[in-house]
Amino acid sequence: MVAELNEALIENRISKSKRREICTSFVYSLCNTFDQRWVRHEGKTYYPLLAFTKKFYDIGDTLDSVAPIQMPDHSVPFYEVLGDETDWLFDDCQGKSPLDILGNVGSELPDTDLQPESETQIVRLPCSVCQGSGKCFCLRKGSGNAATCPRCAGTGKCSHCKGVRT
């Protein structure tokens, strides 16, 4: 999705530095939507859920017909999964969309087994929402009073990192 947004920005002649800024803002907003937001439709509240299947989920298909359904573990916030996508696109791919990560139904590439990358050092970045402060929005930019805040339920702690400073 970051690559698609980048392509649209290229078509509109947006500079590379501004595209990177827009893509970063978009991906974190998208992650926040999946991590902690709700939507309203016809007067009812729904919570977004992102899942993947090995078969195309077409109109009229049942969920059983596309099983197994893969979803990220509930304990992994999307910003941790997708947070580095903009860096990957602009640093590793020089801002150009790789041809093997997104395509139309019917033009799928064969599955391959990838070798796991060796991890010699794990680096934790500060929480992208609170910038590592551990404080909820209500304290950082809001009213300054956590007592009635729906994000943190009065704790004053960031709802993403649970107030754990990184």
N, C-alpha and C positions, 0 to 999 in steps of 0.2 A: 504494500500500500504506500509505503514511503517512496519507493521507486516510481510508482504510478503518479503520485503527487509531484515528484521531481520532474517527470516528463511533461506534465501539464504546465509547470512553471517555466521549463525550458521553452516550450511552445509560445509562451507569453513573454519571452525575452527578459526573464528575471535573472539578475546576476547570481553567480554561484554562491557567494557569501550570503545573500538574502534568501536564496533557495534553501540553504542549509538551516538558516534560522527558522524559516517557515516550517520546514520538515520536522525539525526538532520540536517545535511548539505543537505541531499537529500530532506527532506520535505520542507525546506525553498526555495530551488531551484525550486521545483515543484510549490510551492505557487507563487513564482515570475513569473513563466511561465504563470500561469492563471491570475495573477493580472496585468501584464504589458508587456508581451512579444508577439511577433508575430512569425510566421513560414512562410517559403516560400515553395511552391509546384508548379512545372511546371511554374515558372516565376511569380507567383501571391502571394500576401501577404494575409495571413489568421490570424485571432486572435482566440486563443483557447477559448472554452466555455465548461464548465462542467455542465451537467444536469443529473437528475435522474428521473426514471419513476417507476410506480408500476407494469409494465408489461415488460417482456424481449423484447428489441428492436432487432428483428431478421432481417436478410438479406431479403429485399423485403418489409418489413413493412413500412408503412407511419408514419409520426409523429402523424397524427390524431389517428392512431390505438393504440398508447401508451399513449395518453393524460390521465390524466394531466401530464405535464412535470414540474418537480420541479427544480428550480435553486436558488442558494443563491442570496440574494438581492444584487444589483449592488453596494450598498454602504458599503458592508462588504467585506474587502479584505480577500483573502484565508488564508494569514498568520495568521489572527486573528482566523479563523475557525480551521485551522489545526496545528497551531503553537505549541499546547501543546500535540499533539498526541505522540510524542516521549517520553515525560515525562510520559504520561499515560501508554504507553506500558512498559517502563522500571521501573517506580515507582509503579504504581498500579497493573500491571500484572506480575511484576518481570521478564520481558523480554520474556514471553511466550504468544503466540497468543491465544486470547480467541476463542473458537469454534463457537461463535454465532455472529460474526461480518462480516464474508466473507464466501461465499460458491459458489458451482457450480449451474448453472441453472438446475432446476429439483429437487434440494434438499433444497428448501427454507423452512425456519421456519415460523410458523404462526405469524402474527402480534400481538403485545401485547400493551396495553396502559401503559406507564410508568408514574409514579408519578413525577411531576417536583421536582427538588432538591430545597431545600430552600436556598436562597442566603442571607447570613447575611452580607457579605462584598464583594465588588467588588474590585479586585486588578488589576490595569492596569500595564502590563509589558512594559518596554521600547520597542520601535520599534525595531524589530529584524533585520531590514535592516541597519538602521543608528545607532543602539545601543543607541537611545534616544538623539542623537546630533541634530537632525532635519536637518542635512546637506545632500545634494545630494552626490552621489558617486563621481561626478566630483570635489567636494571640499575635500571630505574625502580621496580619494585614486587616483583620476584622475589627470587631468591637473592643477587643482587649479583655473580654470577659468570657470565660469558657462555660460558665454556669448553664447557659441555655443553648449551647452549640450542639446541633444535630450531628455534626461530623465526628466530634470526639466524645459526645455524650457527657460533657462536663469535665473530662479529664485534662484537657489542655494539651494532650499528646497528639502528634501527627497520626492520622488514620492509616497512613501507608507503612511507616516504619515503626509504628506503635511507640514512638517517642524514644527509640533506641538511637542514640547519636552514633553516626558512623564516621 
